[in-house]
Amino acid sequence: MSRFNVLYLTSELYPMAKVGGLADVAGALPKVLKDLDHDIRVFIPKYRVIRDRKYNLREVIRLRDIEVPLGGETITISVKSGFVPDSKVQAYFLEYKPYFDRDDIYVDPATGKGFEDDAFRFALFSKAALEMLKVLYWQPDLVHVNDWPSAMLPYYLKTEYRDDPFFEKTRTLLTIHNLAYQGVFPPAVVTQVLSPDVKFDKSHPAWHHGDFNFLRAGIVTADLITSVSPTYAEQILTPDHGAGLDDVLSEKRDKVFGVLNGIDTDVWNPETDGELAANYSSEDLSGKQACREKLIREMKLDPPENLLVGVVARLVTQKGYDLFVQAAERLLALPVNFVILGAGEPEVEKAIRELAKQHPGRIVARIAFDNALAHRIEAGADAFLMPSRYEPCGLNQMYSLRYGTPPIVHGTGGLADTVSEFDPASGTGNGFRFDEFSVDELVAAVDRAVRVSADQQQWKRLMLNGMKQDFSWTASATKLVEVYEHARQMVEA
């Protein structure tokens, strides 16, 4: 296997700066690639939440006062050095306090929306990465960028740096974690992020209905594109799931690959998880009953013999919890209890709170983010509900499978790639799927789970089918390296 030098750009990194699933990916994938003997280094903005002393960040003399040309100006930045926690993966932190020393990563607390200068902030992030590489004199085979906050890097490399011999053999890969988030800004940002002599019109890679679209610029100019599951890679080429970018993605369909995300099997491991009432494994499931009993007591669920269905999610329409609200009365006609953890859209939160108020003991909701409780729900629930409208990958269904908690999912994106319908006759399958996004189909899937759970031997077989699957990052990273090989072939061609 070839060895690669890879610079990995991410706007989030677990545990330093986490908002969504990108942080988990960025905190796990580089470690595995490093273990596979690739020289991978991470680049991330130094937000206020990333403390020098806590994470042992160091100043590097040659990485001080780097000049970055951007939008007709020159911005002077510095870069600090450290490591991804619990690893030997080198990490670099873009320090520019006017843009990143703030109370939040993406959301302005004063408005509840993105910061007004986000275009400039994240264009600087992409440009600074390229200038840092030149100062380091470290030439990556590949720059791997993630989502819109770093999607301008492929554009800059193909335009402003196209004649720079330093980057002659460097290729780019853009991973799309969720196509719905694109970094769309009014055309006025052009003067901030493009060279003064660049004309912004319909021929420009970032042009999208007159607006400036960071993700579109990255899609058009990146050498290769991945999404976070094989099914989602196919879906984003279609109008139904392409979020208005299916046309440019379809033009590059031979350069779009689906690589399923993995999970951190050290953090999510029922055999060693310190948050649980008792640990357990596929060889000895007795501890799961103790976890179930504790969760029932903690959440005051009643009657305790009902099938206990867990939810840990952002409570938003994309995740399908408005469908759950619509189906709730019919679901409660079944012998099922629900424990729900999460936060999200105010209208969805309000509806779930109201259901919990109307059905005490049957629906218990914690509108919050609570990592320890998330682990206890994964272990203590009998089944796990993910009715997403669309789901690029999804991680909780893989956590659930590992914890012997069969998922009930809408068959879309990564959920379709990881969850298969259990067949009582053959004993195959690891969960329950409904392929039509409707109340009838959701209720029918939960009903099938209830019926299977009545047979303890069948349910145990179902649990073990999921627990024995490999969703580790090692499997995913190996497939990703195959995509990296395509980039190397581009250089050699």
N, C-alpha and C positions, 0 to 999 in steps of 0.2 A: 504494500500500500504506500502510495506517495505521501510525503510529509508536506504540510502546508503551513505557510505563514498567513495568519488571518487576523485582521483587525475587526472587532465586533462592536458595532455602535448600538447602544441602547439608551433609551430615555428613562429606564427604570432598572433597578438591580436589587434583588432580594439578598439580604435583609436591609440594605442601606436605604433604599428609596422605593417603596412599593405602592402602586395604585391598583394594578390589575395583574392579569396572568403573564404579561410580558416580563414582569419582575421575576417571577418564578422560573421562566424559561432562561432568562439571562443569568440567573444565579446558579443554574444547574448545567445547562448545555456546555458552556466553556470549560467547566471542570472535566466533563467527560471527554471532550475533544483533547484537552491537555493530557488526560490519562491515555489517550490513543496516540500520544507522541506528536501532536501538532502544536506549533508555537502560536497559540491564540492569545490575543491581548484585548482587553475591554476598554472602551472609551465611553464616558458618561459625563454629563454636566455635574459640577459640584454644587448641589443644592444645599440650602441652609441645614437641612436635616442630616446631611452627611458630615459628621464632626471629625475633625482631624485627629483628635486624641483618641476618640472611641475606635476609629478604624485604622489608626497608626499611619496616617497619610504623611508623606514627606515632600518637601520642596526639592526640585531638581534644578540645579543652576542653569543648565542649558535650555530648560523648558520654561524659564522665566521670560516675560516680556516678548512673547511671540507676536509678530505683526500679521494681522489677518485682513486682507483686502475684501471689502464687502459693500456693494451698492455705492461705489464711488468714495467710500470712506476707508480708513484703516483703523481697525480695532486692535488694541493691545491686550492680549490675554496671557494667562499663565496656566501651566498644567502641573498638577501634583501627582505623585505616584503612590501606589499601594497595591493591595491584592484583593481579589474577590474573597470574602470571608471563608475561612475553612478550606483554603486551597492555595496552590502555588501559581494561580493565574494572575499575571501582571495586569493591573488596572490603572488607567490614566483618568484624571478628573479635571475637566475643563473649569477653570476658575475665572469667572467674570461676574463680580458681585452685582453690578447694575441689572443683570438679567436673571441671575440664578440664586442670589441670596434673598429668597423670599419665603413666605410662610407656607406656600403650597407649591407643588410641582407643576400642575396644569391649570388649576382653578384659582381665579382671583377672589379671595374671600369677600371683597367689597361688592362684587357683582354676581358671584355664583357662576360665572362663565370663564372661558379662557382669557388669559391676559391679552390686552390689546396689542402688545408687541410680540406675540408668539411667533409671527413670521420671521421677524428679525432674530429672535432668540434661537430658534432652531435652525435657521439658515446659518447662523454663526456656528452652531454646533457642528454642522456638516463641513463647513469651510475650515474650521479650526482643526478638525481631524486631519485633513490633508496637509495643512501647514505644519502640524505637529510631527507627522511622519517624516517630512523633509528635514526638520531639525534633528529628529532622532537618527535620521539616516537608516531607518528600518523599512525595508521595502516588502510589503505584504503581497502574496500571490492573489489574495482576495480581500476585499473589504465587504463585510457582511452587515447590511443595514436592516433596521427593523421599523416597519410602519412609517407614517408620515413624518415624525419628528427628525428622522435622519435620511429621508428619501431624496433630499436635494443633493446628497453627496454624489450619486451616480451622474446626475445632471452636470454638476461642476466638473467632475472628472472627464466627461465626454465633451465639454465645451471649453471652459477657461483653462483647464489643465491638459487638453488633448495633445499639445505639442511639447509637454514637459517630459523629457526622457526619463525622469525618476519614476514615472508611473507607466512606462511603456508596456510593462508586462503585468500590470495590476488589473484585475477584473472585479466586477461588482455583482453582488447577489442581494436582492431585496426580498425579505420575508414579510408577507402580509398576514398579520394576526387577526385583523378584523377590517374588512374592506369598507365598513360603514364610516370609519374615522379616516378622513382624507386630508385634513389640513387645508381647508379652503378659505381663501382670504380675498378681499376686494382688490381690484387691479392697482390700487394706489401703492401696494406694498412692493411693486416692481422696482421702484427707485431704491428700496432698501435692500433687496436681495439679489438684483442682477447688475451686471456692469452697465455703465451709462450708455454704451453704444449698442446694447441689445434691444431689438425691436420685439415688443410683446404683442403678438397677433395670433390668429388662428393656427399658424404654422408652429408656434412655440409649444414645446412639450408640456408646459404647465397650463396652457390655455384650456379652460373648461367652462363653456358658456359665458365667456367674458371674465370669469374669476381666475385667480391664481391658485392652482391645485398642486400642493406639494407631492401628494402620492402619485398623481398622474405623471408628473415630471420624472419620478423615480421609476415608474412602470415603463415609460417610453425609453428611458436611457439606460436602465440596468441591463447587464449582460444576461443575467438569469433571475428568475423569480420563483420563490417557493411560497406555498401556503401551508397551514399547519395541520392539514389532513388531506388524504387523496380525494375524498368526495368533495370537500370544499374547493379544491383546485379545479375540479370539473364544474362546480356550480358557479364560480365567479366568472366563468366564460359565457354565462347566459344572462339575458335581461332580467330574469326573476331575482337573481342573486348578485348581479354585477355592479349594483349601486351606481349605475351610470358610467362605469368604466369597463364594461364588458367588451366594448368595441376595441379599445387599445389592448386589452388582455388577449382577446381572440386573435389579434394580429400577431401576437407572440406566443401562441399556444404551444409551439414546439419548444419553448424555453420556460414553460411554467410547469413546476413539479409540486406534487403534494407529499410532504413528509410529516407524518404524524408526530405531534409533540409527545414527549415522554413525561414521566413523573419522577420526583425525587423519592426513590424507594428507601432512603435512609430516614427521611422525615415522615413519610407515609408508610409505616410498617406496623401492623397490629402486634407483631411479636415483641417490639421494643418501645412502642409509643408510650411515653411517660404521662400522657394526659388521660389514659384510660383507667377504669376501675380494675381491670384485669387484662393481661395480655393473652393472646391466643394465636393460633396458626392453622393452616390447613390440616395439620396432623392432629391438633387438639383444639377443638372449637369451644370447649367448655367456658372459656373466658368471655366469649361473646354474650352469653346469657347474663353474666354478671354486669357487663356493660349495658345491656338492654334494661335490666332491672334498675340500675342506677339512673339511667336517663328518664325512665318512667317516673321514678320518685322525684327527681330534680325538676322535671317539667310538669308534674302533677297530671299525667295523662290517664284517662279513664274512659272505657274499661281497659285494663291492662292486657287482656287477651287479644284485643284487636291487632290486625297487621299494623305495625308502626312504620310509617313512611316519613323519611327525613327529607328536608330541603335545606341546602346551604347555597345561597346564590345572591347575585344582584337582582333585586326585585323590580324588574323592568319588562316592558312588553317584548323586547327581543328574546328574553329568556322564557316567554310564554306564560308568565304567572297571571296575566289577565285572563288567559284561557282557564287556568286553575280556578280563578275566582268565579268565572261563569259556570264552571262544572261543579263547584263545591257542594251544593245541596244534593246533587245526584251522587257524588262521591261519598258523602256522609250517610247515604242510604246503605252503603256497604260497611262491613265490619272493619273500618279503617280509622286510625288516628294519624294526625299530621303534626310534626314539630318543624317549625320554620325559623331559619336564621338568615338574616340578610337585611339590606337596605337598598334603596334605589329611588324610583320615581314616586313622588308624593302621592299620586292617585292610586298606584298599586299598593304602596305601604298602607294607605288609609283603608282600602278595601280589605286587606288581609287583617288589619287590626280589628275591623268591624266583624269579620268572620270569627276571629278568635273570641271576641266579646260575646257573640251570639251562641258560640258552641264551646263553652269552657270544658277543658279536658279532652275534647275531640280534636280541636285545632289550637295549638299553643304557638305563639309567635314571639320571637325576640327580634325587634327591629334594630339591629346593630351589627357590627363586625366583631367577632369574638373567635379568635383562632383556636383556643382551647376547647370551646364548646363545639366548634366545627369538627374537631377530631372525635369528640364524644358522640356527636350525632352520626358520623360516618360509621363508628363502631357499634353504637347502641340501637340504631334503626334496623328494621327488618329489610326494608327496601328504600330506594332513593329515587326521587322524582325530578326529572329534567325535561320539561315540555317545550324546549326552545323552538321559536319560529325558525331560526337558523343558528347554527353553532359551528364556527370555524373549526374548532377542535374540541374544546371542553376538557377539563381535568377532573372534575368531581366524579364523573362516571367511572374514571379509571381508579380514583381513590376508593370509590365504593366497591368496585370489583375486587380490589386488593383486600378490602376489609370484610369480604363476604356479605355484602349488602347489595343484592341484585338491583340494577338500575331499571327504571321505567322511563323510557325516553321517546321523544319524537325522532323518527328516523331521518335525520338531516346532518350534513357535514360530518364532523368527527364522531358524532353520536352514532351515525350509521356505520362508520368504520370500526367501531369498538364494541357495539352492543348488538347481539343477535337474539332473535326470539327463541325462548326455551321451548323445546318440543318434548312433552312428557313421554311420548312413545319411544323416542330414541335416546332421550336423556342429553341431547345436545343443545347448545345455546347457553347464553349467560345472563339474559334479562328479558325484558318485555318492550316491544317496540310498536308504535303506531305511526303509520306513514302518512295518513291524512291528518292535517292539522285541524281538528274539530273536537268539540265537546264529546260527541258520541264515541269517537275513537279513543280519546283519553280515558273516558270512563270504562270502556271495554278493556283497555290495557290494564288498568288497576284491578278490574274484576278478574282478569286472568291471573294476576299475581295472587289475589286472595284465594282463588281456587287451587292453585299449585301449592300455596303455603299450608293448605289443609292436610297435605300429605308430607309428613316430616322427612321421609326418605327422599322424595323428589326434591324437596326444598334444599336438603343437604347436598344433593348432587348438583343442583343449580349453583349454590354457593361455591362449591369446590371448583366448578368449571371456571368461574371468574377468578378465584384466588390463585389458580395455577397458571394464569396467563402472565406474559412478560411485557409490562409497559414501561420498562426502565429506559432511561435516557441512552443507555449504551446501544440498544437496538435502533433508536431514532438517529443517534449521532452517526452510526455506521452508514445509514441510508443517506444522511446529509453529506457525508464525505464523498459518496458516489456523485452527488450533484456538484460538489467542488471539483471533481475530476473533469466534468464537462467544461468548467471554466478553464482548467489547465489546457484542455484540448483546443480551446479557442485561441490560446496564446501560441500553441505549437502549429496550428493550421496555417 
